């Protein structure tokens, strides 16, 4: 349990409870806070699922917790009974039978909750003569997660001690078998193989024959199988209650089927079908009429290579090409000055200068010029990504958390390499946003502006192709206006809609946070979502630009089973998982909010939904007292990259459909 400090405390109503708290001296260790948070998550899952059931008494009961306290803590009901460590050889036959049955039942209940206890030992299991009681789940891990080395022989199975494979409910069955053997024989037994004298204990004959003592989890019986073998009633065999999110999941399936039918094969319609060209998407718009574009070719003629699309200025949405006569650079006072490279003959110096240079847009008015980083014009097809949401939804924090993860190599496992689009802009964003956030400081809200400058940019390389990516983060007050400042949205290549649960969800657990922040629940959806979606050009009824909905601040509701299922996992990119998460997130918002918050999914031809947490913590004043813990912040971006063709390989074509 270290580094947690334990003590017995008396509540106001006279109850004595056991408290585990994280002392000030240990709060610089994010791992310690994370371990306490995981323990609370496991305890909440067990209490929510089994707290009202008689058989829930096999667990140490949760009383309360506060993870935002100055010294975060969790409270449990005071333990009853005595540890089994001193009971070897003293149990009656009836007690043995009851104890074995309850231990296997506990593992079965843990399995149903998706947990592995990992610490079933003579010191952590208590017996009061009638009931078994497992210790608090301080070492619990989720089934299916990579095993972390944990536990001591012989109680922890070899695979768990070594940290190989993935956590399995049958890990706990090994511990049950070794514990029962210890109680009957008085000996702990060998660390990694079945005890040689199992045949001497008649009560262990059937479990031993089932494979309970096998060193490999895959060869042990399932908890339900062992219960049948021991003739122990399974309280979970009754039909499951109705799924409260069932209606929302069915609506998601219906909407998805409708969109896929509209798309035919799942691919967007050909660009010739646009009612009016979208500058960001259609290069044919810029060809002279009568040029022959789209003319029927003779069957025997070989297909020509696809024409390169002209790069469009992300601000004025007009085509622009690299022009060395328009180069400029920023001086020490952040003023643009002309850059003349005509006499530079050193290739490396020239390349370095271009890496930092800008080019003025030829279409900008003289009194309001705008400039583009040169690498934006000299690499592959650019992608512009806009974060959309009301003020205080967490857009800026989410973008900073995303780029912080990327800075630490978060995209490399997916075959993507990233470099700054412009070194100065990137360095400033990292220093002013990312590093400040990682120091536990709240970021200032994005101010309103008269011109939509990009916040940061990257050069993303995957599959041998390098593409510029620009990120736009505008104030919510600007996004709800149909003014000139947001005209660039008509050419944006992808959207990340940042949904605020404090405004969207009718959950009582959010009321204290709403009261503290002054935010209120809305029934009519996000005004910024609606304004942007109504402005972006469409192909028929749908918007062609890929989109992801990020249910931000999900840490506020992280102990809900649906949220916990996803938020506890690392960012991943699997087509089936993306679909399952989108389905769950859609149903969750539909059930606890209303359909108006799901407008991006309804309006966009390709859209995914995700549970994310930009900070994973609550702010006090302008600081995060316990630091930040971003959760799954790259998943929406990876989805957008998959839908935009940035990820290597063709297997991502179905993402978002």
N, C-alpha and C positions, 0 to 999 in steps of 0.2 A: 504493500500500500504506500510505501514511501514515494515521494516526499510529503504525502499528506499527513497532517497531524490529527490524531484521534482523541476525542474526549467525550464524556457523558455530560449532557446538559439537560436542564429542566425547562420545559416550555411554560408559557403563561397559564395553561390549563392544568399544570401539575404533572404532565406526562414527562417521563424521563426517556430521552432518545440518545442515540449514538451519532455524533457529528464527526465528519471528516472534512477538514478545511485545508485550503492551500495557503500557507502562511506567506507573509510579505517577502520573507527571505528567499522564497522559491519562485517568485512570480516573474523572474527574468527568463524562466525556462518555459518556452512555448509547449514543449512536449509534455510537461507536467500538467499544464492547463488542459491540453488536448486529452490527456488520459482521464482527468476528472470529468471532462465533458462527455467522453465516450462512456464512462461508468454511469453517469446520470442518464444518458440516452438509453442504455440497456435497462436500467432500473425503471425508467418511465415506461418503456415498451412492455416490460413484464407486469408492472402495476396496472397499466391501462388495459392490458389483455386479460389478466387473471385476478386483479384486485378484488373483484366481487365474487369470486369463486372459492369454494371451500378448499379445493386442491391448490389454490394459490399460496397456501401457508407453507409450502415446501421452500419458498423463497424468503429471504430477509426483506421485510416490507418497507417500501419507501414512504417517508413522511413528508419530505419537502426538500427544496434546494434553492439556491440563489447563486447563479454563476456570474452575476454582475456586481456582487458585493465586493467591498474592499478586500476581503479575504473570501473568495468563492468557497461555497460549502455545499454539502449534501447531508441530509438527516435520514436516519433509519430507525425503525422500531428497535428498542433495546433487545439484544439477543436473549433467547430462551434456550434451556437445555445446556448440555455440556459437549465439548468436542469429542469426537469418536476416538481420538488418539489414546484415551485411557480405557477404552471399552473392549479391547481385543480379548476374545475368549470368554466374555462375561454375558453375552446376549443369549436369551432363551431362543428356542426354535421359532416360536411365534414372533418374537421380536426380529429375528433374522429375516423371516419371510416378509414381514411388514417393511423393514428397512430396505431390502432389495427392491421391493415393488415401488416404494416411494422414490428411491434414487432413479430408477429407470423412468418413472413418471416425470420427474423433474427434467431429465434430459429430453424427453419427448416434448414437454412444454417449451423448453428452450429452443428446440428444433423448430417448432411451429412459429415461434417468435423470430426465427432467423438468427439465433445466437448460439455461440459455443461458450460455455462458462470458463473453461480452461484451468480452473483452480479447485477441483473436487479432490480434497485430500483429508486425511484424518484430523487435521487442525482446522479446516474450514467448513466441515460438515458437523452440525450439532444434532443431538438426539435427546429428546425429553422423556423417552419411554413410550411415546405414542407417535410423534411426528419427527420426520427428518426436516432439517432446515439448512439450506445452502447459504454460504456467506454472500455478502453483497457482491455484485458482479464487477469487481474492480479490474479483473483481467479479461473480461468478455470481449470476444471478437465476432464479427459477422460471418455467417456461413458464406463460403465462396470467396472471401478475401484471401490474399496470399498469407500463409501462416507466418506469424512473427515468432521468433524463438522465445519460448516462455515456459516456465514450470520446471519442476525438478523430478528426477527419477525416484521411484518407479511410477509415480502418480500421473505424470504427463507422458503421453505416448511419444515414441521416438520421433515421429514426423513433426510433432509440435515442438519438441525440444530443439530439433535441428532447424526448424523454420523452413521446411520444404513442402511444396504442394499448397493446397488451399484448405482453409478451415472447414471442418466437417463435423456434424453432430456426433459422429461416431468417435471423435476424439474424446468426448466426455464419457462415452461408454467404456473405453479403455480404463479411464480413471475409476469408474464405478466397479468394474471387474476387479481391479487391483485393490480397491478399498474393501470390498467384500472378502476377498482372499485374505487380506490383512486381519480383518475381524475374526475370521474363522481359524486361521492358522497361527496368528500372533506374529507373523513375519511379513515384511514388505514384498519379498520376492525379487526376482531378477529384473533388471532395468529395461531390457529390450526383447524379451522372449517370454513365452508362457511359463509359469511355474511348473516344475517337474513333478510335483506331487498333487496336481489337481484331482487325480483319481481318488485320493483319500477323502475327498469332501463331497458327499452325495449331493448336497445342495448346489454344487458348482458343476455337476455333470452336464446338465442340459445347456447352461450358458457356454461352457467350454466347447461342447460339440457344435454350437452355433458359430464359433469363430470369435467370440467376445475377446479372447486374449491374444488374437493375432496382432503382430506388430504393425500391420498395414491397415489403415482405416477401411479401404475398399473391401477387405475380406471380413469385416465385422458386420453383424446384422444391423439393420436400421432399428431405431428405438421402438417403432411400432411393431416390428417383427419380433423383437425380444419380449415386448409386452405380451404378444399373443403366445409366445413360447412359454412364458411364465404364468400365463392365464391371469394377467393383470388387466382389468377393464380400462379401455382407452376413452377418456372423457371427450376427446376431440373427434371421435368417430361420428358424432351426430352431424347432420347437415349444417354447413356454415350459414351464418345469418346473411341477409341480403346485403349486397355491396352498395354502400351509400353513394359511391361515385359511378355506379353502373349506368345511370342515365346519361351522365356526361361522357363516359367512354363510348356509349352507343352513338351519341351525337357526333363525336369526333370521327368515328368510323364512317358515319353517313356523309359528313362533310368531305372527308378525304376521298371516299368513293366518287362523290359528285365531281370533285376537282380532277381526279384521275381520268374520269370519263371525258371531261371537257378537253383534257390534254391528249387524249388518245393513247399514245404509247408512253405517256409520262413525260415526253419532251415538249418544250414550249413550241407553239406554232411558228412556222417560218416567218421571217421578218417581212416578207412581201405582204403578209396579211395585216400589217398594221393599218389601222384606220388613218392614223397620222404618224409620221416617223418620230421615234424617240431618239434625240440626238446621241445619247450615250450608247444606244444599242444598234442603231441602223446606219451603216456606212453608205447604203444606196441613196439615202436622202441627199448626199453631197455630190452624186454623179449628175452630170448634165442630162436633161431629158433627151431621149432618143439615143442614148449611149449604147443601147443594146443590152443593158443589165437585165437579167431574168429571161432573155430570149431563149427559145427552145433550141437545143443543140442537136446536131445529127447524132444518131445512136452510135455510129462507129467512131466518132471523134473522142479522143481521150479526155477525161475530165480535167479542166485546168486547175491549177493550184488556187486555193481560195485567196481572194484579194485581201491585203492587210487593211484593217480598219484604221481610219485616221484617228490620231489621238485628239480627244476633245478637251478643251480647257474646262476644268471642273467648275469654274465660276460662271463664265459667259456661255458655256456649252457650244462653242464654235470650234472648228478644227484648227489645230495649231501644229506646226512642224518645228523641229529643231533648227534654229537660225543663229549662227555664231555672231552675227552682227548685232544681235539684241541681247547679248549676255551682260549681266550685271552681277555685282557682289555687294555684300553688306560690309560697311566699314565698322570701326570700333564704336561709332555712335549709332549703329543700327540704321544707317542711311544707305540706300542703294546707290552705287557708283558704277559707271560703265566699266566693263571688263574686256580688254583687248588681248586676245591670245594669238594674234596673227604672227607675232614674232617668236612665240614660244616653240622651240624645237626639241625640247627634252620631253619625251613621251610620258614619263612617269610624273613629271611636274605638271604637264598639261592635264593628265588624267586626274590628278589630285585637285587641281583648280576647278575642273568641271564637276567633280564630286560635290564641291561646296558652292557652286555657282547657281544663279537663277537666270531665267530668261523672261523678259517682259512680254506679256501677251499682246499680239498686234491688234487685237480687237478692242482692247480696253481704251476708254476715253482718256485724253491727255490729263484731265484734272483728277482722274481716279484710276491710276494704273494698278494692275495686279501682276504678280510674278509667280512663275512656276519653277520648282527645282529642276535643274537640267536632267537628272536621272529619271524624272517623270516622263521626259520626252524621248529618252534614248534607250528605253528598255521595252518590254512587252506591253500587252494591253493593260492599261491601268484599271484598278478597281477602287472606287470610292465607297466608303462605308460610313453611314450616318447613324449616330445614336439618337433615338427619339424617345421623349418622355417628358412629363411635367417637371417643373422645378422641384428639387429635393427628392426626385425619384432615385438618385444615385448614379446618374450617367457618368459624371466626371470620375467618381470613385471607381466605377466599374471599368472605365477605359484605363485608368491608372493601374488598377489591379491586373488587367489583361496584359498591358505592356510590361508590367513588372514580372509577370510569369514568362513572357517572351524573352525578356532580358536575361532570365535565368535558364534559357534553353528549352522552354516549355513546348515549342513547336517541333523540335528536332526529332522526337520519337515518331512523328508523322511524316518524316521525310522532307521537312521544310527548313530552310536556312534563311535567316533574316539579317539584313543590314539596315542602318538608318538611310532613309531617303535623302535627308539633309542632315549632316552631322550636328550643326548648330541648333537646329530646331529640336532634334531628338535629345541632345544633351540638356537643353533647357527644360524639356518636358520631364525627363528623368529626374533632374535636380529639383524642379519646382513642384512636381506632382508625385511621382513614384517614390522618391526617397522620403519626402515629407510624410506620405501615407505610411510607409514602412517604419517610420519613427513613431507612429501612433498619433499623428496629428491629423485632424479633420481638414479636408480641402475646402477652400473657399468655393462658393457657388460660381458657376460660369456666368459672367456678366453679359448684359445685352450689348449688342454691337451693331454697327452700320454695315459691316462687311463680314461675310462668313469665311474667315481664315481656317484652314485645316489645323487641327490640334497637334498632330504628329503624322509621320509617314514612314513606311518601311519598304525595302526592296525584298520581296519574298521569292525565293527560288525553290522550285520543286519540279522533279522530273526533267531537269536540264533547262527549264524555262524560268526567266526572272521577270516578275511583274511588280510594278509600283502599287502600293496600297496606301490610300489616304484615309485618315480618320477625322470625321467632323463631329464636334461636340458643341452644340449651341444651347443657349439658355432656353429653358422651357417657355419663358415669356416670348422669345422670338419665334419659337416653333408654332405657337398658336396663332401667329399673324400670317396673313397672305401677302406680306410685303416683299420688297425687292431683295432683302437680306436672305430670304429663304428660297429664292428662285432657283438656286443651284440644285435643290432637291429633285427637280424634274429630270435631272440627268444622273442621279445617284445610282450606283451599281448594286448596292445591297443595304439593307436596313437591320439594325438591332433595336427592337422596341423594348424599352426598359420599364417593366411593370412594377408599380409600387404596391405591395400588399397592404400597407397602411391605408391606402385609398381604395383598394379594390375589394378587400375581403371582409366579410361580416363574421369575424372571429373574435369572441370575447377576450381571448388571450392577448389580442393586440390593443385593447382599450387603454391599458396603462401607458403604453408607448405613444398612442395617439394623444393622450392627455398631456404627456410630457413634451411632445414635439409640436403640438398645435395642428397636426394634420387631421383631416376628417375623411370618413368613408364616403365614397361617391357611388351613386347608382348609375350614372350615365356614362361611365367610362372615362378615358383619358382624352382631354380636349386636344392635346398635342398629337396623339395617335390619329384622331379623326381629321384634324386639319391637314396633316401630312398625307394621309392616305387619300383624301379627297383631291389633293393637288397633283399627285404623281400620275403620269399618263398610264393608260391601261391598254391591254389587248383584250377586247371584248369586256367581260365582267371582271377580269383579274389584272392585278399588277404583275408584270413579268419579273421585276427585280427580286432576287431571293431575300428572304427575311427570317429573322429568328426573334422570338419573344423570350426575354430573360426575366423571369420572376425573381427580381432582386430582393435583397434583405430576407432571403429565405431562412437565415439563421434565427429570425424572430419566431418562426413556426417549425423549427427543425425537429421537434419531438413528435410532430404529427407523423403517423406511419408512412403516408404517401411521400411526404417531403423527405423524411429520414431515409427512405429507400434509396433516394438519389443523392441527397446532399452529403451523405457519408462516404460516397464513392469519389475516387479521383476523376478528373476530367478524362473522358474516353471518347473514342470515335468508332462506333460500331453501328451499322445500319439498323439492326434489330433493336439495339438499345436506344438509339436516337428516336426511333418510332415509338417504343414503349414509354420513354420519358415524355415525349410530346403528348402521347395519349393520356398519361397520368396528369401532366400539368394542365392540359385542357380541361379534363374532368374536374380537377381540383378547383380551378378558377370558376368554372361553370357552377359548381356545387356551392361554393362559399362566396361567390360574387354574382356576376350576371354576364350575359353574352356580350354586352357592349365592350367589355374589357378584352374580348377575343377577336375584335375586328381585324387585327393584322392577319390572323390565320384565315379568316373568312375572305379577305380581300386579296391576299397574295397567292399566286399560283403555287409557289413553293415556300413552305414555312415550317419551322420547327419551334418547339417550346421547351424551356429549360428552367430548372431550379438552380439559382446561383446566389452567392453572397459575396459582394465586393469586399466587405471588411470582416464579416463573420463576428462582429462585436458591436456593442452599443456605445455611443459616444457620451461623454460627460463633459459639458462645457465645449471645449474644442479639442479634446484628447480622447483617445481610446485607452483607458487605464490598463487593460490587460493585453494591449497590442492588437494587431489585426491577424485574421486567419482567413484569407480569401478561399472560397469554395467553388469549384467547377467554373471559374470565370472564363476559361478558354473554350468551353464546350460550345457556347453560341457562336463564337468566332470560327471555330473549326467547322461548324455546320455551314456557316456562310461561305467559308473557303471551299468546302466540298461542293456546294451548290453553284459556286462561281467558277469551278474548274481549276482552282489553284492546287488542289491535292493531287499528287501523282496517282495514276491508275484510273481505270474506267469504272470501278465498282461503286463509285459514289453517285452515279447518275440518278438513283432513285431517292436520294436523301431529300426530304422536304416534300415528297409527293404522296 
